[in-house]
Amino acid sequence: MLTENYFSFLNNLKFNNNKEWFTKNKFLYDNLKLDFEKIVTNFIGEIAKFDSEIGTLTPKDCVFRIYKDVRFSKDKTPYKTNFGAFFVSGGRKSGMAGYYIHIEPGECFIGGGIYMPPPPILKKLREEINCNFEEFEKIISAKEFKKYFKEISGSKTILMPKGFDKNFIGAEYLKFKDYTVIHSIKDDFLLSKDAFKNIIGIFKAMKPFNNFLNNGLQ
């Protein structure tokens, strides 16, 4: 699916994360960005076959910028060292659950769900799990889901969130601060001819999880 050029560029950027180097090599980035947008377009078309909400998206709705916002960050390097795309109804800033691909040398993964939702959204997600835990448990215990995702990957609070019963059977799931799933992959996985097909299979496996989260936001 990908070429070695992605990893070569990102590795070089990691060790030369400055405006001078990036400006000199921007033509390499522009070529990769164009290629990545074509791949993203293909993903949109394929995901839309089992999730119609994705069909109206464009690459611009999904692809993250390489330029970092360093205003409130201790790390002042100006560029991200990855390519990423989030396929989600309404675009990557919608706040809904979706499908994510992350390309970074040695750190590649396929993910999904909702990352760092604001408090009102987080409360709705917890309420959905609290009210429909049997359905939620069935989804995250399904054979196809467990094939790729062993557990929920979000961070958790130490104490039980206010307003929820600490003796609730699914109490530990109400402590999550975000609801995400991650399937780590090797760099070589993305270089294989079957990568696209295999990633679609992973996305399909997480669809019931995304559906559950999004239903809680309706």
Residue pairs with C-beta under 8 A, 6 or more apart in sequence:
1 39
1 190
1 191
1 192
1 193
1 195
1 196
1 199
2 39
2 103
2 190
2 191
2 195
3 35
3 191
4 191
5 28
5 31
5 32
6 32
6 36
6 83
6 103
6 190
7 105
7 187
9 25
9 28
9 29
9 32
10 81
10 82
10 83
10 103
10 104
10 105
11 105
12 21
12 25
13 21
13 22
13 25
13 79
13 81
14 81
14 105
16 22
17 77
17 78
17 79
17 81
18 77
18 78
19 78
22 29
22 78
22 79
29 66
32 83
33 63
33 66
36 59
36 63
36 83
36 85
37 59
37 63
39 196
40 59
40 62
40 63
40 85
40 87
41 58
41 59
42 196
43 62
43 85
43 87
43 101
43 196
43 199
43 200
44 54
44 55
44 57
44 58
44 59
44 62
44 87
45 55
46 196
46 200
47 54
47 87
47 99
47 200
47 203
48 54
48 55
50 204
50 207
51 207
51 210
53 89
54 87
54 88
54 89
54 98
54 99
57 87
57 91
59 85
61 91
61 92
62 85
62 86
62 87
62 88
62 91
62 92
63 83
63 84
63 85
63 92
64 80
64 83
64 84
64 85
64 86
64 92
65 80
66 79
66 80
66 83
67 78
67 79
67 80
68 77
68 78
68 79
68 80
70 76
70 77
70 78
81 104
81 105
82 102
82 103
82 104
82 107
83 102
83 103
83 104
84 100
84 101
84 102
84 103
85 92
85 100
85 101
86 92
86 98
86 99
86 100
87 98
87 99
87 100
87 203
88 94
88 96
88 97
88 98
88 99
89 96
89 98
89 214
90 96
92 98
95 114
95 117
95 118
95 121
95 217
96 114
96 213
96 214
96 217
97 112
97 113
97 114
97 179
97 209
97 210
97 211
97 213
97 214
98 112
98 210
99 110
99 111
99 112
99 203
99 206
99 210
100 110
100 111
100 112
101 110
101 111
101 199
102 108
102 109
102 110
102 111
103 190
105 187
106 187
108 184
108 185
108 186
108 187
108 189
108 190
109 182
109 183
109 184
109 185
110 148
110 182
110 183
110 185
110 199
110 202
110 203
111 153
111 180
111 181
111 182
111 183
112 180
112 181
112 203
112 206
112 209
112 210
113 152
113 153
113 154
113 178
113 179
113 180
113 181
113 206
113 209
113 210
113 213
114 121
114 125
114 178
114 179
114 180
114 213
115 154
115 178
115 180
116 177
116 178
117 125
117 178
117 179
121 217
122 177
122 178
123 161
124 216
124 217
125 179
125 213
125 216
125 217
126 161
126 164
126 174
126 176
127 216
128 136
128 212
128 213
128 215
128 216
129 136
129 170
129 173
129 174
129 216
130 164
130 168
130 170
130 174
132 212
133 168
133 169
133 170
133 173
135 212
136 170
136 173
136 212
137 170
139 145
139 208
139 209
139 212
140 146
140 149
140 152
140 209
142 208
144 204
144 205
145 205
145 206
145 208
145 209
147 205
148 181
148 183
148 202
148 205
148 206
149 181
149 182
149 183
149 205
149 206
149 209
152 173
152 176
152 179
152 180
152 181
153 180
153 181
153 182
154 176
154 177
154 178
154 179
154 180
155 176
155 177
155 178
156 172
156 175
156 176
156 177
157 175
157 176
157 177
158 175
159 175
160 166
160 171
160 174
160 175
161 174
161 175
164 171
164 174
165 171
168 174
179 213
181 206
181 209
183 202
189 195
189 198
192 198
